[in-house]
Amino acid sequence: MQNDAIPEGPVRDALRQAAADLDAAESGGQPHARSQALAQMARCYRGLGASDAAEAAYAQALRWSHLVGSVDLTVDLLCDLCDTAASSAEQLDDGDPDSGRGHAARERARDHAFEAMRLAGAVADSRWTVNVLLRVSDALDRCGDRDDAIALQTRAMRLIAGELPMDLATMPGARNC
């Protein structure tokens, strides 16, 4: 999306600021700042309805997060990618999920969801783990995976109640993890 196609206003200003932040991070050799700036650009693109540009920027941010080694940042970006791909699928389906037009986007959302779930047990605190599970659950529900969404909601509630260990990968039924 070209900047001149974006009307003047807060979104364009935010996109300019994110681009400036990205330039500064690139020149300063700061991978964490680069990842954050790319994520901000993705949020701006998403706010403009440019899902493809948003996914591309989130994917770049995710690559930088791996370099940084921050599990929390990686999981957050995976959740953002998951949600963006689910939104893209909804847009492509245009009210008809059986059309198949959003199939590839739904598959991307699922891939990001299960990767986020796999890493969720390694984040900094249990509240963040619960938040991740609920975000992923919402996206999976929007993709039509209601059984998996309900299972994640149940896990989140059981974590809140202190009934489950934080290491989700060791839990029975942790599918595709």
N, C-alpha and C positions, 0 to 999 in steps of 0.2 A: 504494500500500500504506500503510495507516494504521499509525502507530507503536504503537498499542495492540494491534494484531494480531501484533506481533513479540514473541516471548518475551524476558524479561530475559536478559541475557548479553552476551558480547563483540560479537556482531553488532549488537545494538541500541545498545550503547555506542558502537561505531564509527560507526553511522548518526547518532546524536545529535551526536557530535563533528564529523562532516562537515557536518551542518546548521548547527552553531555556526560552523564555519569559513566556510561559505557566507554566513551572515549578516554575519560580520565583513568578508569580502571585498566584499560588496555595499555595506555602509556605508562602507567605506574606498575604494571606487572602484578596486579592484585586479583587473583582468581576468585576469591570470595566476593569482592566488590563487582567483578565482571558478572558473576552468576546472579547477584542481586539486581544489577542494572538490566540484564537480559530478562529476568523475571518481571521487573517493572514494565519493560517494553511489552512483554507478553500480556500483562494485565491491561495495558492501554489498548493494544490491538483487540483484545477480547471485548473490551468496553465499546469498541467501534464495530463489533460484529465480524471482525476479520479473523475467523477461527484458524484458518490455515497459517496465517502469519503468527498468530498467538502460539499455536502448537510448535512451529519452527523455533520461535524464540525460547519457549519453555524447554524444548529439547536441547538447545545450545546451553541454556542455564544448567540443565541437568548434567551435561557433560562436564561443565566446570565444577559442579558440586562434587562429582566423583574425585576430581583432582584435589579439591579442598579436603575431602575426607569427612565432611560433616553429615552424619546420618540424618540428623534432624532436617537439614536443608534439603538433602536428597529426597526424603520422604515427603516433605512439603511440596516440592516440585513435582513429584510423582502424583500426588493428590491433585495438584493444579492441572497437570496433563490429563489425568483421568477425567476430571470434571469438564475440561475444555473439549476433549474428544467426545464425551457423552453429549454435550451441548451441540457439537457439530453433527453428531448422528441424528439428534432431534431435528435440527434445521434441514438436514438432507432428506429425512423421512417426510417432512412437511405434513405431519399429522397421520401418516400411514406407515407404521413400523414394519409392516409386511412388504413394503415396496422393495426392500433390499438396498436402497440407495445409501442408507447409513450403516450398512453392515461392516465395512472396513473401519469406520470410525468407532463403532461399538467394540470391535475386536481390539483396537488400540486402547480404548478405555479399560477394557477388561485386563489387558496385559499390564497396564500401569497400575490398576487397582490391586492385582495380585502381587505385584512387585512391592507396592507400598505396604500391603498387609504383611508380606514376608519380612520386611525391615521394621515394622511397627514396634516389635518387642525390643528393639535396640535403641529407641529414641530416649531422650534425656529423662523424661518422667512419665509416670503412669497416666496423668491427665492428658498429656499429648498423645499417648497411645490410644486412649479412648476417643479423642478427637479424630485421629486418623481413621480408626475403625468406622466411626460414624460418617465421616466424609466419603470414604470408599463405599460404605453401604448405600449412601444416597445415590452415588453415581451408578453402582451396579443395579439398583432399583430402576433408575431411569433407563438403563440398557435392557431391562426386562428380566434381569437375573434376581427375581424376588426371593427365591430360597436362599441364595448366597447372601443377599442383603439382610434378610431376617437373621441368618446365622451370625453375621457380623454384629448386628445390633444386640443380639443375645450375649455374644462374647463381651461386647463393650459394657453392657449392664452387669455382667458377672464380674468383670474387672473392677467396676465401681464398687460392687459389693464385697470385693476382696476374695472371691471364690475361685479365681483362676490365677495361674502363674503368669508373669509378664512375658515369658518367652513363647510367643504365639506359634513358632515353628514346631515346638514340641507338643502342642495340643493335638489331641485326636481330632481328625476331621479337617485339619488345616489343608484344604485342597489347593493344589498347584503351588505349593510353597516350598 
